[in-house]
Amino acid sequence: MARRIESHALDGPAGALEALLEEPEDRPPDEAALVCHPHPLFGGTMHNKVVYRLARALRRRGSVVLRFNFRGVNRSEGRHAGGVGEVEDARAALAWLRSRYPELPYALAGFSFGAGVIAKLGCELAEAARLIAVGFPARGSNIQHLASCTVPKFFISSTHDEFAPRHEMEALFSKIGDPKQLIWIEAEDHFFSGALGQLEESVLNLGLVVRR
């Protein structure tokens, strides 16, 4: 079967949100996954190379994936809102995705700023099958919501992440509630330079984390 790729303009809280929906190439989807991009004010878009690899890995394992641009990015309307409005953008995009695939469990995934967005939204809703936080920014992040979050959580970090040095990320991870898993990838920097293939395979092969 041919892979379905659709472009959409979703109704967001600050105007239309540019989005891209992609289904798996070789099977009906068994999960609906929302993927969020890095910081809008520093060039982050849904076409970021890490976001692309994350989305492709999810498609390869059988997920239908919705990527979108936060408010003010490319064709998405509105202006950057300091993270608060971007959580609401993700909430609107997730609601659209779930209405499209109401029978499927859903996952939330994101890179960098997007990882922070999905962590906050996912822990608030507490219904996701799993959260996948790639390049979670340890420095300056408020993780109060993660301390008691019962959603299965996967954190994937670069060994040379300038925004989350290993000792800082491990200290942060120790304060996060179960179930959880931290995966390290030997990479050159925050953007997983030199290791994008390994990142994709790690996402593809994520194991199951059992709720306690």
Backbone as JSON, one array per atom type, in Angstrom:
{
  "sequence": "MARRIESHALDGPAGALEALLEEPEDRPPDEAALVCHPHPLFGGTMHNKVVYRLARALRRRGSVVLRFNFRGVNRSEGRHAGGVGEVEDARAALAWLRSRYPELPYALAGFSFGAGVIAKLGCELAEAARLIAVGFPARGSNIQHLASCTVPKFFISSTHDEFAPRHEMEALFSKIGDPKQLIWIEAEDHFFSGALGQLEESVLNLGLVVRR",
  "N": [[0.84, -1.19, 0.0], [0.46, 2.29, -0.71], [2.12, 4.96, 0.93], [0.31, 7.32, 2.78], [0.33, 10.78, 2.53], [-0.45, 13.86, 3.78], [-1.16, 17.33, 3.63], [-2.14, 19.83, 5.94], [-4.13, 22.5, 7.31], [-4.59, 23.22, 10.42], [-7.04, 24.03, 12.91], [-5.98, 26.22, 15.22], [-5.32, 27.67, 18.52], [-4.37, 30.25, 18.11], [-4.79, 30.76, 15.51], [-4.49, 29.35, 12.17], [-2.68, 26.26, 11.95], [0.07, 25.01, 10.38], [0.46, 21.77, 9.09], [1.57, 18.33, 8.75], [0.59, 15.18, 7.85], [1.38, 11.78, 8.05], [1.16, 8.45, 7.09], [2.08, 4.99, 7.83], [4.06, 3.07, 5.47], [3.7, 0.37, 4.92], [1.67, -0.91, 6.31], [-1.47, -0.82, 8.13], [-1.92, 1.84, 10.5], [-0.99, 1.46, 13.97], [-0.8, 3.12, 16.06], [-1.18, 6.53, 16.99], [0.79, 9.32, 16.57], [1.99, 12.38, 17.79], [4.31, 14.81, 16.89], [6.62, 17.18, 17.99], [8.44, 20.19, 17.29], [11.77, 21.81, 17.62], [12.86, 24.92, 19.28], [11.01, 27.73, 18.24], [12.07, 30.33, 17.95], [14.67, 30.0, 17.34], [15.06, 28.94, 14.87], [13.65, 26.53, 14.71], [11.61, 24.11, 13.15], [9.0, 21.98, 11.77], [10.37, 20.55, 9.94], [12.9, 20.12, 10.8], [15.95, 18.27, 11.08], [16.3, 16.34, 13.1], [13.7, 16.04, 14.06], [12.52, 15.09, 11.73], [13.8, 12.57, 11.5], [12.91, 11.37, 13.85], [10.14, 11.28, 13.39], [10.15, 9.62, 11.13], [11.15, 7.21, 12.15], [9.06, 6.52, 13.87], [6.99, 6.15, 12.02], [8.03, 3.96, 10.65], [7.78, 1.98, 12.55], [5.09, 1.66, 12.66], [3.37, 3.76, 13.31], [0.98, 6.38, 12.71], [1.82, 9.62, 11.89], [1.74, 12.94, 13.01], [3.11, 15.94, 12.25], [3.69, 19.36, 13.01], [3.85, 22.96, 12.63], [4.62, 25.22, 15.17], [2.82, 28.13, 16.36], [3.36, 31.07, 14.45], [5.45, 30.08, 12.95], [6.73, 29.54, 9.77], [4.02, 28.79, 7.76], [2.19, 28.79, 9.8], [-0.12, 30.55, 11.77], [-0.14, 33.43, 14.01], [1.86, 34.39, 16.94], [4.97, 33.74, 18.62], [4.66, 32.4, 21.91], [6.05, 32.06, 24.31], [6.16, 29.41, 25.18], [3.93, 28.67, 26.68], [1.65, 29.19, 25.06], [2.4, 27.49, 23.03], [2.14, 24.95, 24.07], [-0.61, 24.86, 24.08], [-1.04, 24.94, 21.33], [-0.04, 22.4, 20.66], [-1.88, 20.87, 22.04], [-4.22, 21.39, 20.59], [-3.49, 20.34, 18.09], [-3.15, 17.66, 18.79], [-5.77, 17.0, 19.55], [-7.03, 17.16, 17.07], [-5.7, 15.07, 15.73], [-6.46, 12.84, 17.28], [-9.18, 12.86, 16.86], [-9.24, 12.14, 14.23], [-8.19, 9.58, 14.28], [-9.66, 7.89, 16.24], [-9.71, 5.36, 17.36], [-7.18, 4.54, 17.93], [-4.36, 4.12, 20.21], [-2.4, 6.82, 21.61], [0.71, 8.6, 21.16], [3.13, 10.96, 22.34], [5.7, 12.92, 21.08], [8.83, 14.68, 20.92], [11.42, 17.09, 20.13], [13.99, 18.75, 21.84], [13.0, 21.96, 22.62], [10.45, 21.17, 21.83], [10.33, 18.71, 23.13], [10.05, 19.48, 25.76], [7.53, 20.66, 25.6], [5.82, 18.47, 24.94], [6.19, 16.9, 27.17], [5.04, 18.39, 29.22], [2.35, 18.65, 28.35], [1.64, 15.94, 27.99], [1.91, 14.82, 30.57], [0.01, 16.26, 31.9], [-2.39, 15.45, 30.66], [-2.25, 12.68, 31.0], [-2.97, 10.35, 29.65], [-1.64, 9.31, 27.51], [-0.05, 6.73, 25.57], [2.68, 6.68, 25.62], [5.52, 8.85, 26.17], [7.99, 10.46, 24.28], [10.9, 11.95, 24.63], [13.26, 13.72, 23.11], [16.5, 14.96, 23.3], [15.97, 16.49, 25.6], [15.85, 19.61, 27.23], [17.8, 20.02, 29.82], [18.85, 22.11, 31.34], [17.49, 24.76, 33.05], [14.89, 23.82, 32.93], [11.63, 23.33, 34.2], [10.61, 20.7, 36.06], [8.56, 19.84, 37.63], [6.05, 18.78, 36.99], [6.78, 16.36, 35.95], [7.6, 14.79, 38.03], [5.62, 13.31, 39.27], [4.41, 12.06, 37.2], [2.7, 9.52, 35.57], [2.73, 8.45, 33.06], [4.34, 6.34, 30.69], [7.71, 7.1, 30.04], [10.22, 8.02, 27.79], [13.47, 9.1, 27.51], [15.81, 10.43, 25.34], [19.11, 11.14, 24.9], [21.93, 13.07, 23.8], [25.4, 12.34, 24.19], [27.02, 14.51, 24.22], [25.58, 16.86, 24.66], [25.09, 20.22, 24.65], [23.12, 21.6, 25.98], [22.21, 19.93, 27.87], [24.22, 18.61, 29.69], [25.78, 15.49, 30.57], [25.94, 14.85, 33.38], [24.13, 16.67, 34.44], [21.75, 15.98, 33.17], [21.4, 13.37, 34.12], [21.05, 13.88, 36.83], [18.68, 15.34, 36.76], [17.0, 13.4, 35.65], [16.84, 11.56, 37.73], [14.98, 12.65, 39.39], [12.58, 12.35, 38.21], [9.41, 10.8, 37.92], [8.55, 7.28, 37.92], [6.92, 5.26, 35.33], [10.02, 5.08, 33.5], [12.73, 5.71, 31.19], [16.09, 6.21, 30.3], [18.08, 6.92, 27.58], [21.25, 6.91, 26.17], [23.03, 8.38, 23.49], [25.89, 8.26, 21.6], [27.01, 11.11, 20.39], [27.8, 14.17, 18.57], [26.76, 16.61, 19.41], [23.98, 18.65, 20.59], [22.2, 18.32, 18.51], [22.5, 15.77, 17.62], [24.52, 15.29, 15.78], [26.35, 13.35, 13.49], [25.2, 11.04, 14.39], [22.58, 10.54, 13.63], [21.39, 8.38, 12.35], [21.67, 6.37, 14.28], [20.09, 7.48, 16.28], [17.55, 7.35, 15.03], [17.22, 4.55, 14.83], [17.19, 3.89, 17.53], [14.81, 5.05, 18.42], [13.03, 3.59, 16.86], [13.33, 1.07, 17.99], [12.47, 1.22, 20.6], [11.71, -0.11, 23.76], [9.08, -1.52, 25.81], [7.65, 0.25, 28.48], [6.44, -0.44, 31.56], [3.54, 0.6, 33.25], [3.37, 1.48, 36.7]],
  "CA": [[0.0, 0.0, 0.0], [1.22, 3.52, -0.77], [2.05, 5.77, 2.15], [-0.52, 8.51, 2.65], [0.91, 12.02, 3.03], [-1.44, 14.93, 3.62], [-0.9, 18.64, 4.22], [-3.35, 20.36, 6.56], [-4.14, 23.73, 8.1], [-5.42, 22.87, 11.56], [-7.54, 25.14, 13.72], [-5.22, 26.39, 16.45], [-5.82, 28.73, 19.39], [-3.95, 31.57, 17.63], [-4.94, 30.75, 14.06], [-4.2, 28.09, 11.49], [-1.39, 25.61, 12.2], [0.53, 24.21, 9.26], [0.72, 20.42, 9.58], [1.83, 17.27, 7.8], [0.17, 13.87, 8.35], [1.98, 10.7, 7.27], [0.87, 7.09, 7.56], [3.12, 4.01, 7.49], [4.04, 2.64, 4.08], [3.51, -1.06, 4.71], [0.66, -1.5, 7.19], [-2.36, 0.14, 8.79], [-1.29, 2.33, 11.72], [-1.44, 0.91, 15.25], [-0.6, 4.18, 17.05], [-1.17, 7.89, 16.46], [1.87, 10.03, 17.26], [2.2, 13.8, 17.55], [5.73, 15.14, 17.02], [6.8, 18.63, 18.14], [9.77, 20.64, 16.84], [12.53, 22.65, 18.56], [12.45, 26.29, 19.59], [10.66, 28.54, 17.07], [12.86, 31.54, 17.83], [16.03, 29.63, 16.96], [15.03, 28.22, 13.6], [12.99, 25.24, 14.79], [10.41, 23.86, 12.35], [8.66, 20.55, 11.69], [11.29, 19.93, 8.99], [14.19, 19.93, 11.45], [16.46, 16.94, 10.74], [16.04, 15.41, 14.21], [12.26, 15.81, 14.03], [12.26, 14.22, 10.58], [14.24, 11.21, 11.84], [12.0, 10.9, 14.88], [8.88, 10.95, 12.73], [10.33, 8.47, 10.24], [11.25, 6.02, 12.99], [7.72, 6.18, 14.35], [6.27, 5.58, 10.88], [8.59, 2.64, 10.36], [7.29, 0.99, 13.51], [3.66, 1.5, 12.48], [2.58, 4.9, 13.79], [0.63, 7.5, 11.86], [2.54, 10.72, 12.54], [1.36, 14.32, 12.7], [4.04, 17.01, 12.58], [3.09, 20.67, 12.74], [4.64, 24.12, 13.02], [4.04, 26.06, 16.21], [2.36, 29.47, 15.96], [4.37, 32.01, 14.0], [6.52, 29.42, 12.19], [6.35, 29.32, 8.38], [2.64, 29.15, 7.44], [1.32, 28.8, 10.99], [-0.47, 31.93, 12.16], [0.1, 33.81, 15.4], [3.2, 34.79, 17.36], [5.53, 32.92, 19.7], [4.01, 32.72, 23.18], [6.85, 31.71, 25.47], [5.98, 28.03, 25.59], [2.57, 28.45, 27.18], [0.79, 29.08, 23.9], [2.82, 26.35, 22.21], [1.48, 23.77, 24.66], [-1.99, 24.87, 23.59], [-0.96, 24.52, 19.93], [0.09, 20.95, 20.66], [-3.16, 20.32, 22.5], [-5.15, 21.47, 19.46], [-3.05, 19.38, 17.08], [-3.45, 16.32, 19.3], [-7.22, 16.8, 19.47], [-7.33, 16.86, 15.66], [-5.18, 13.74, 15.43], [-7.27, 11.84, 17.96], [-10.49, 12.8, 16.2], [-9.02, 11.46, 12.96], [-7.9, 8.17, 14.56], [-10.16, 7.74, 17.61], [-9.56, 3.99, 17.85], [-5.77, 4.23, 18.19], [-3.65, 4.76, 21.33], [-1.58, 7.9, 21.07], [2.0, 8.93, 21.76], [3.61, 12.33, 22.14], [7.15, 12.94, 20.92], [9.33, 16.0, 20.59], [12.84, 17.34, 20.22], [14.45, 19.98, 22.47], [11.83, 22.71, 23.08], [9.29, 20.31, 21.61], [10.31, 17.68, 24.16], [9.47, 20.11, 26.94], [6.1, 20.86, 25.34], [5.07, 17.21, 25.02], [6.25, 16.42, 28.55], [4.05, 19.11, 30.01], [1.01, 18.28, 27.9], [1.4, 14.52, 28.23], [1.73, 14.56, 32.0], [-1.27, 16.87, 32.28], [-3.49, 14.61, 30.18], [-2.05, 11.38, 31.67], [-3.64, 9.29, 28.89], [-0.81, 8.86, 26.4], [0.59, 5.43, 25.68], [4.09, 6.93, 25.95], [6.14, 10.12, 25.82], [9.36, 10.3, 23.79], [11.53, 13.26, 24.74], [14.59, 13.67, 22.52], [17.23, 16.19, 23.56], [15.25, 17.29, 26.6], [16.76, 20.65, 27.74], [17.89, 19.9, 31.28], [19.14, 23.4, 31.96], [16.4, 25.72, 33.12], [13.57, 23.21, 32.78], [10.83, 23.02, 35.37], [10.16, 19.31, 35.88], [7.63, 19.49, 38.7], [4.99, 17.93, 36.44], [7.32, 15.04, 35.63], [7.92, 14.04, 39.25], [4.52, 12.39, 39.61], [3.79, 11.66, 35.94], [2.65, 8.06, 35.47], [2.81, 8.04, 31.66], [5.66, 5.82, 30.34], [8.53, 8.2, 29.52], [11.52, 7.7, 27.22], [14.33, 10.25, 27.27], [16.95, 10.08, 24.5], [20.01, 12.27, 25.02], [23.28, 13.01, 23.23], [26.45, 12.35, 25.2], [27.69, 15.81, 24.19], [24.53, 17.87, 24.52], [25.48, 21.44, 25.35], [22.0, 22.08, 26.79], [21.92, 18.91, 28.87], [25.4, 17.8, 29.98], [25.38, 14.19, 31.1], [25.72, 14.85, 34.83], [22.92, 17.44, 34.72], [20.61, 15.19, 32.72], [21.22, 12.24, 35.04], [20.5, 14.42, 38.08], [17.28, 15.65, 36.48], [16.27, 12.14, 35.43], [16.63, 10.89, 39.02], [13.84, 13.28, 40.06], [11.39, 12.09, 37.4], [8.69, 9.62, 38.38], [8.43, 6.08, 37.08], [7.94, 4.5, 34.6], [10.88, 5.95, 32.71], [13.96, 5.12, 30.66], [17.02, 7.2, 29.74], [18.93, 6.29, 26.57], [22.33, 7.79, 25.73], [23.57, 8.14, 22.16], [27.18, 8.91, 21.37], [26.81, 12.08, 19.31], [28.7, 15.31, 18.69], [26.15, 17.81, 19.98], [22.55, 18.62, 20.9], [21.45, 17.94, 17.31], [22.85, 14.39, 17.3], [25.39, 15.26, 14.6], [27.13, 12.13, 13.38], [24.51, 9.88, 14.98], [21.15, 10.59, 13.34], [20.94, 7.02, 12.07], [21.54, 5.67, 15.55], [18.91, 8.03, 16.93], [16.36, 6.79, 14.4], [17.09, 3.15, 15.22], [16.84, 3.85, 18.95], [13.36, 5.32, 18.51], [12.35, 2.45, 16.25], [13.45, -0.12, 18.83], [12.13, 1.48, 21.99], [10.98, -1.18, 24.42], [7.88, -1.16, 26.55], [7.8, 0.62, 29.88], [5.18, -0.84, 32.2], [3.04, 1.49, 34.3], [3.36, 0.88, 38.04]],
  "C": [[0.88, 1.25, 0.0], [1.05, 4.31, 0.52], [1.24, 7.03, 1.89], [0.2, 9.7, 3.27], [-0.08, 13.13, 2.73], [-0.94, 16.22, 4.29], [-2.21, 19.2, 4.76], [-3.09, 21.73, 7.17], [-5.11, 23.49, 9.24], [-5.91, 24.13, 12.28], [-6.78, 25.18, 15.03], [-5.76, 27.54, 17.27], [-5.42, 30.14, 18.95], [-4.06, 31.68, 16.12], [-4.55, 29.4, 13.49], [-2.8, 27.59, 11.81], [-1.06, 24.74, 10.99], [0.94, 22.83, 9.75], [0.91, 19.44, 8.43], [1.5, 15.93, 8.46], [0.75, 12.79, 7.44], [1.66, 9.36, 7.91], [2.0, 6.15, 7.18], [2.96, 3.53, 6.04], [3.5, 1.22, 3.92], [2.43, -1.71, 5.56], [-0.3, -0.42, 7.67], [-1.71, 0.6, 10.1], [-1.86, 1.67, 12.97], [-1.26, 1.91, 16.4], [-0.67, 5.51, 16.33], [-0.15, 8.7, 17.26], [1.95, 11.48, 16.82], [3.66, 14.12, 17.81], [5.91, 16.66, 16.99], [8.25, 19.03, 17.9], [10.47, 21.53, 17.86], [12.13, 24.12, 18.52], [12.21, 27.15, 18.34], [11.55, 29.77, 16.87], [14.31, 31.27, 17.43], [16.04, 28.72, 15.73], [14.32, 26.88, 13.62], [11.74, 25.18, 13.94], [10.14, 22.35, 12.35], [9.56, 19.81, 10.71], [12.71, 19.8, 9.54], [14.66, 18.48, 11.26], [16.23, 15.92, 11.85], [14.55, 15.06, 14.25], [11.9, 14.88, 12.88], [12.62, 12.77, 10.89], [13.32, 10.59, 12.89], [10.68, 10.46, 14.27], [9.03, 9.72, 11.84], [10.45, 7.17, 11.03], [9.88, 5.57, 13.47], [6.88, 5.59, 13.22], [6.74, 4.17, 10.58], [8.07, 1.57, 11.31], [5.76, 0.87, 13.49], [2.79, 2.63, 12.96], [2.18, 5.81, 12.62], [1.12, 8.74, 12.59], [2.01, 12.07, 12.05], [2.46, 15.24, 13.19], [3.35, 18.34, 12.29], [4.06, 21.76, 13.15], [3.9, 24.9, 14.1], [3.65, 27.42, 15.64], [3.54, 30.36, 15.56], [5.49, 31.4, 13.18], [5.99, 29.09, 10.79], [4.89, 29.73, 8.14], [1.69, 29.1, 8.64], [1.11, 30.23, 11.46], [-0.17, 32.16, 13.63], [1.54, 34.18, 15.66], [3.65, 33.89, 18.5], [4.98, 33.37, 21.05], [4.73, 32.11, 24.38], [6.69, 30.3, 25.98], [4.58, 27.72, 26.07], [1.6, 28.27, 26.01], [1.13, 27.88, 23.04], [2.28, 25.04, 22.77], [0.03, 23.7, 24.18], [-2.05, 24.54, 22.1], [-0.91, 23.0, 19.84], [-1.2, 20.27, 21.09], [-4.18, 20.3, 21.35], [-4.78, 20.46, 18.38], [-3.35, 17.95, 17.52], [-4.94, 16.03, 19.23], [-7.63, 16.48, 18.04], [-6.9, 15.44, 15.31], [-6.05, 12.65, 16.05], [-8.67, 11.74, 17.35], [-10.4, 12.06, 14.87], [-8.83, 9.95, 13.16], [-8.36, 7.84, 15.99], [-9.93, 6.35, 18.2], [-8.13, 3.67, 18.26], [-5.27, 4.84, 19.49], [-2.76, 5.86, 20.76], [-0.29, 8.09, 21.87], [2.31, 10.38, 21.48], [5.12, 12.28, 22.08], [7.6, 14.34, 20.56], [10.83, 16.09, 20.79], [13.1, 18.7, 20.84], [13.26, 20.75, 23.07], [10.57, 21.87, 22.94], [9.18, 19.19, 22.63], [9.72, 18.23, 25.45], [7.98, 20.31, 26.8], [5.33, 19.56, 25.54], [5.11, 16.63, 26.43], [5.18, 17.1, 29.41], [2.64, 18.7, 29.64], [0.7, 16.83, 28.24], [1.17, 14.19, 29.69], [0.42, 15.16, 32.5], [-2.44, 15.97, 31.88], [-3.47, 13.22, 30.79], [-2.73, 10.23, 30.96], [-2.78, 8.71, 27.78], [-0.25, 7.47, 26.66], [2.05, 5.59, 26.07], [4.48, 8.34, 25.53], [7.57, 9.84, 25.38], [9.99, 11.68, 23.71], [12.97, 13.17, 24.27], [15.29, 15.01, 22.76], [16.52, 17.09, 24.54], [16.21, 18.31, 27.21], [16.81, 20.67, 29.26], [18.08, 21.25, 31.96], [17.92, 24.32, 31.9], [15.01, 25.14, 32.99], [12.89, 22.98, 34.12], [10.24, 21.64, 35.18], [9.19, 18.88, 36.97], [6.54, 18.55, 38.2], [5.47, 16.53, 36.14], [7.55, 14.18, 36.87], [6.86, 13.0, 39.58], [3.81, 11.86, 38.36], [3.85, 10.15, 35.76], [2.66, 7.55, 34.03], [4.2, 7.45, 31.41], [6.47, 6.87, 29.58], [9.87, 7.68, 29.03], [12.27, 9.01, 26.98], [15.54, 9.77, 26.47], [17.85, 11.3, 24.43], [21.34, 12.01, 24.33], [24.3, 13.08, 24.36], [27.2, 13.67, 25.24], [26.67, 16.93, 23.93], [24.88, 19.1, 25.34], [24.37, 22.02, 26.22], [21.58, 21.09, 27.88], [23.16, 18.04, 29.08], [25.01, 16.54, 30.76], [25.09, 14.22, 32.6], [24.45, 15.62, 35.21], [21.67, 16.65, 34.31], [20.35, 14.01, 33.65], [20.63, 12.7, 36.37], [19.02, 14.75, 37.9], [16.46, 14.37, 36.36], [15.96, 11.44, 36.75], [15.42, 11.45, 39.76], [12.52, 13.04, 39.33], [10.73, 10.79, 37.86], [8.71, 8.48, 37.39], [7.04, 6.03, 36.44], [8.73, 5.4, 33.66], [12.09, 5.17, 32.22], [14.79, 6.24, 30.06], [18.01, 6.47, 28.83], [19.97, 7.31, 26.12], [22.79, 7.38, 24.34], [24.86, 8.93, 22.01], [27.06, 9.82, 20.15], [27.64, 13.33, 19.59], [28.09, 16.49, 19.44], [24.66, 17.58, 20.24], [21.72, 18.1, 19.73], [21.82, 16.55, 16.8], [23.67, 14.29, 16.02], [26.27, 14.02, 14.63], [26.43, 10.9, 13.88], [23.02, 9.88, 14.69], [20.59, 9.2, 13.01], [20.75, 6.22, 13.34], [20.33, 6.17, 16.33], [17.65, 7.41, 16.35], [16.16, 5.34, 14.82], [16.71, 3.01, 16.68], [15.36, 4.08, 19.15], [12.57, 4.14, 17.97], [12.29, 1.25, 17.2], [13.15, 0.12, 20.3], [11.33, 0.31, 22.57], [9.75, -0.65, 25.13], [8.25, -0.8, 27.98], [6.45, 0.37, 30.55], [4.8, 0.17, 33.29], [3.04, 0.75, 35.65], [2.18, 1.37, 38.85]]
}
